[in-house]
């Protein structure tokens, strides 16, 4: 069979909303017209893609299997149309991990290649960025990716950045020239986010037998440093290369034996050949050489 892209788009948008009314509104169709497109697609495929029970809509197992390939087919079709029309738009890049300031790493790459057309999108975290990539709303994501890349996406680790301990100037360990992770067992590690969002920090605590306190709201670096200054019984982590104001009332102490490393990755749709994506990847890898460290 030949895949009808209009029917496939109707399915993908409906799968995103799991609601025919909202999907019809996004596609500027009547709900009846949308239902007909989905029904024709199901008839052509010979399988049901949705279960409809009352007002609830769920993907069937066949629908779950079809969703990612359908998204990739639509993204490829959109790219083909843009290529034929020679439509050149900026690389839409999602960025997350803002407490660790990913922008300073991107600045290094962009300073070397100011001609790279990049449009930044600031999302709340990797899950939202992955959803946007799959939906074709963005072209790439930059931040920490835990585990293997999600289905249909490719990942490249572009920097492994050494981390350091940061604490208020009144903390008993603030005068140390360097610390081992084991030296932190007498204190409590603090991180302003839910534990499920902080796999790196959670694993760091578990590996070295540290007590971790997770929670609160990430209100940015100035608040983060003020909180540590005012709580001299807590310690946290920051990239060793992250500039910290000298008047912040905190101390940054290098960690050794071992040095914890934070991985920054670039994430994109498998098979994407956007020239700007290739240029950004190349510059991120070049600028990482000075900051990259072995295990």
PLY file of the C-alpha trace (Angstrom):
ply
format ascii 1.0
element vertex 295
property float x
property float y
property float z
element edge 294
property int vertex1
property int vertex2
end_header
0.00 0.00 0.00
1.01 3.65 -0.42
0.83 5.66 2.76
-1.47 8.66 2.53
0.36 11.46 4.35
-2.84 13.36 5.10
-4.25 10.29 6.83
-0.96 9.68 8.63
-0.90 13.29 9.88
-4.48 12.94 11.10
-3.45 9.85 13.06
-0.28 11.42 14.54
-2.05 14.58 15.70
-4.91 12.56 17.19
-2.41 10.29 18.95
-0.77 13.39 20.44
-4.04 14.69 21.88
-5.90 11.38 22.41
-8.93 13.51 21.70
-10.61 13.80 18.28
-12.11 17.21 18.94
-8.82 18.88 19.89
-6.97 17.14 17.05
-9.60 18.31 14.54
-9.18 21.87 15.79
-5.40 21.74 15.33
-5.79 20.44 11.77
-8.62 22.86 10.89
-10.91 19.93 10.08
-14.34 18.99 11.27
-14.35 16.12 13.73
-16.27 14.04 11.18
-13.63 14.67 8.47
-10.84 13.74 10.89
-12.61 10.52 11.90
-13.02 9.58 8.24
-9.31 10.05 7.55
-8.36 7.87 10.49
-10.94 5.25 9.51
-9.57 5.12 5.94
-6.05 4.70 7.28
-7.16 1.86 9.54
-8.94 0.25 6.61
-5.84 0.50 4.40
-3.59 -0.93 7.11
-6.05 -3.62 8.09
-5.71 -2.86 11.80
-7.38 -0.65 14.40
-5.16 2.18 15.59
-7.42 3.57 18.32
-9.73 2.12 20.93
-12.71 4.40 21.52
-14.60 3.76 24.75
-17.17 6.42 25.55
-15.25 9.69 25.60
-11.85 7.99 26.10
-9.42 7.40 23.23
-6.43 5.07 23.54
-3.86 3.74 21.12
-4.09 0.05 20.34
-0.87 -2.00 20.31
-0.85 -1.56 16.52
-1.27 2.20 16.96
1.66 2.33 19.39
3.85 0.46 16.90
2.78 2.70 14.02
3.20 6.05 15.82
6.97 6.59 15.72
7.47 5.40 12.11
4.55 7.63 11.08
6.13 10.62 12.80
9.42 9.95 11.05
7.66 9.61 7.68
5.93 12.96 8.15
9.16 14.66 9.22
10.91 13.25 6.14
8.07 14.43 3.90
8.21 17.94 5.38
11.99 18.00 4.92
11.61 16.91 1.29
9.15 19.72 0.57
11.43 22.27 2.25
14.44 21.00 0.28
12.57 21.21 -3.02
11.53 24.79 -2.25
15.02 25.61 -0.93
13.45 26.77 2.33
16.26 27.46 4.76
15.22 28.00 8.32
17.20 28.10 11.56
18.01 24.91 13.45
15.40 24.79 16.21
17.35 23.79 19.32
15.90 22.88 22.72
18.13 23.43 25.75
17.72 22.18 29.33
19.78 21.86 32.53
19.76 25.63 33.08
21.23 25.59 36.60
24.47 24.27 35.07
24.32 26.98 32.37
24.38 25.06 29.07
24.42 28.42 27.26
28.11 28.95 28.09
28.93 25.74 26.18
26.76 26.72 23.23
28.38 30.17 23.22
31.79 28.59 22.70
30.51 26.70 19.65
28.58 29.64 18.19
31.53 32.01 18.70
33.55 29.74 16.41
30.73 29.50 13.85
28.62 32.67 14.01
27.14 31.73 10.64
25.26 28.76 12.12
21.51 29.55 11.99
20.18 28.52 15.41
16.87 29.34 17.09
16.82 28.48 20.80
13.79 27.04 22.57
13.97 26.85 26.37
11.95 23.89 27.63
11.54 22.59 31.14
13.39 19.31 30.69
14.40 16.41 28.47
10.95 14.78 28.39
9.37 17.89 26.85
12.30 18.20 24.44
11.96 14.58 23.31
8.22 15.04 22.73
8.91 18.17 20.64
11.54 16.34 18.58
9.21 13.46 17.87
6.43 15.84 16.86
8.76 17.70 14.48
8.42 20.94 16.49
12.19 21.16 17.03
15.28 19.78 15.27
17.69 19.01 18.12
18.10 19.11 21.88
21.09 19.91 24.10
21.41 18.81 27.72
21.88 15.65 29.76
20.21 12.49 28.40
19.97 9.60 30.84
20.43 6.13 29.35
20.16 5.17 25.67
18.47 7.60 23.25
14.69 7.22 22.87
13.41 5.28 19.86
13.83 7.15 16.59
16.37 9.59 18.04
20.16 9.71 17.86
22.47 10.99 20.59
26.09 12.07 20.77
27.89 12.89 24.04
29.80 16.09 23.25
31.34 16.93 26.64
32.07 15.24 29.96
32.43 18.12 32.37
34.21 17.89 35.76
32.03 18.79 38.72
33.03 20.55 41.95
31.53 20.86 45.43
29.93 24.21 46.27
29.02 25.34 49.80
28.58 28.41 51.98
31.77 30.08 53.19
30.88 29.07 56.77
30.71 25.35 55.97
33.37 23.28 57.83
34.74 21.99 54.50
34.89 25.39 52.79
38.60 25.87 53.47
39.71 22.63 51.80
41.91 22.83 48.72
40.22 19.77 47.25
37.82 17.08 48.43
37.10 13.46 47.67
33.45 12.45 47.31
33.92 10.33 50.44
34.76 13.50 52.41
31.17 14.67 51.90
29.65 11.83 53.94
29.62 13.99 57.07
27.36 16.57 55.44
24.09 16.60 53.45
23.96 17.14 49.70
21.17 19.50 48.59
19.61 19.82 45.12
16.62 22.05 44.21
14.50 19.61 42.20
12.60 16.34 42.54
14.87 13.29 42.71
13.38 11.70 39.57
14.69 14.67 37.54
18.24 14.38 38.85
19.58 10.98 37.85
23.21 12.17 37.83
23.06 13.64 41.34
20.98 10.77 42.71
23.49 8.25 41.36
26.43 10.30 42.67
24.98 10.16 46.20
24.21 6.44 45.96
27.66 5.54 44.59
29.55 7.36 47.35
27.20 6.70 50.28
26.08 10.32 50.62
22.88 11.72 52.11
20.92 13.64 49.51
18.14 16.15 50.10
16.05 16.69 46.95
13.14 19.05 46.49
12.08 22.65 46.23
12.10 24.77 43.09
15.02 25.57 40.81
14.89 29.39 40.77
18.22 29.88 39.03
21.86 30.21 40.00
21.67 33.41 42.14
18.99 31.91 44.40
20.85 28.57 44.47
24.04 30.27 45.71
22.15 32.44 48.24
20.47 29.34 49.69
23.81 27.56 50.13
25.33 30.68 51.70
22.49 30.80 54.24
22.58 27.03 54.99
26.16 26.22 56.03
25.25 22.59 56.74
24.53 21.80 53.07
26.71 21.11 50.01
25.80 20.86 46.32
27.54 20.34 42.97
28.25 22.65 40.05
30.41 22.34 36.93
33.95 23.27 37.93
34.20 25.67 34.96
30.95 27.52 35.77
31.77 31.13 36.76
30.61 31.90 40.31
30.59 35.54 41.52
33.33 36.23 44.05
30.90 38.04 46.36
28.33 35.21 46.46
29.47 34.04 49.90
30.19 30.50 48.73
33.29 28.39 48.06
33.83 26.06 45.10
36.15 23.14 45.91
37.45 20.70 43.26
36.49 17.03 43.66
39.07 14.26 43.09
39.47 10.50 43.48
37.27 10.22 41.44
36.28 13.38 39.59
32.51 13.25 38.91
31.71 14.00 35.27
28.49 15.50 33.91
27.61 14.46 30.36
26.26 17.00 27.88
24.65 15.45 24.81
23.17 16.54 21.51
19.94 14.74 20.57
18.27 14.69 17.13
16.02 12.60 14.91
17.79 9.60 13.39
18.65 10.16 9.75
18.43 13.97 9.93
21.01 15.53 7.60
20.44 19.22 8.36
23.74 21.04 7.56
23.33 23.32 10.58
22.97 20.26 12.81
26.21 18.82 11.46
27.98 22.15 11.92
26.79 22.53 15.51
27.79 18.97 16.37
31.27 19.49 14.91
31.83 22.73 16.85
30.53 21.26 20.13
33.01 18.41 19.77
35.90 20.77 18.92
35.23 23.12 21.84
34.83 20.15 24.19
38.43 19.04 23.92
39.62 21.37 26.65
36.70 20.61 28.96
36.42 16.88 28.33
37.98 14.64 30.95
38.55 10.88 31.06
36.86 8.70 33.65
0 1
1 2
2 3
3 4
4 5
5 6
6 7
7 8
8 9
9 10
10 11
11 12
12 13
13 14
14 15
15 16
16 17
17 18
18 19
19 20
20 21
21 22
22 23
23 24
24 25
25 26
26 27
27 28
28 29
29 30
30 31
31 32
32 33
33 34
34 35
35 36
36 37
37 38
38 39
39 40
40 41
41 42
42 43
43 44
44 45
45 46
46 47
47 48
48 49
49 50
50 51
51 52
52 53
53 54
54 55
55 56
56 57
57 58
58 59
59 60
60 61
61 62
62 63
63 64
64 65
65 66
66 67
67 68
68 69
69 70
70 71
71 72
72 73
73 74
74 75
75 76
76 77
77 78
78 79
79 80
80 81
81 82
82 83
83 84
84 85
85 86
86 87
87 88
88 89
89 90
90 91
91 92
92 93
93 94
94 95
95 96
96 97
97 98
98 99
99 100
100 101
101 102
102 103
103 104
104 105
105 106
106 107
107 108
108 109
109 110
110 111
111 112
112 113
113 114
114 115
115 116
116 117
117 118
118 119
119 120
120 121
121 122
122 123
123 124
124 125
125 126
126 127
127 128
128 129
129 130
130 131
131 132
132 133
133 134
134 135
135 136
136 137
137 138
138 139
139 140
140 141
141 142
142 143
143 144
144 145
145 146
146 147
147 148
148 149
149 150
150 151
151 152
152 153
153 154
154 155
155 156
156 157
157 158
158 159
159 160
160 161
161 162
162 163
163 164
164 165
165 166
166 167
167 168
168 169
169 170
170 171
171 172
172 173
173 174
174 175
175 176
176 177
177 178
178 179
179 180
180 181
181 182
182 183
183 184
184 185
185 186
186 187
187 188
188 189
189 190
190 191
191 192
192 193
193 194
194 195
195 196
196 197
197 198
198 199
199 200
200 201
201 202
202 203
203 204
204 205
205 206
206 207
207 208
208 209
209 210
210 211
211 212
212 213
213 214
214 215
215 216
216 217
217 218
218 219
219 220
220 221
221 222
222 223
223 224
224 225
225 226
226 227
227 228
228 229
229 230
230 231
231 232
232 233
233 234
234 235
235 236
236 237
237 238
238 239
239 240
240 241
241 242
242 243
243 244
244 245
245 246
246 247
247 248
248 249
249 250
250 251
251 252
252 253
253 254
254 255
255 256
256 257
257 258
258 259
259 260
260 261
261 262
262 263
263 264
264 265
265 266
266 267
267 268
268 269
269 270
270 271
271 272
272 273
273 274
274 275
275 276
276 277
277 278
278 279
279 280
280 281
281 282
282 283
283 284
284 285
285 286
286 287
287 288
288 289
289 290
290 291
291 292
292 293
293 294
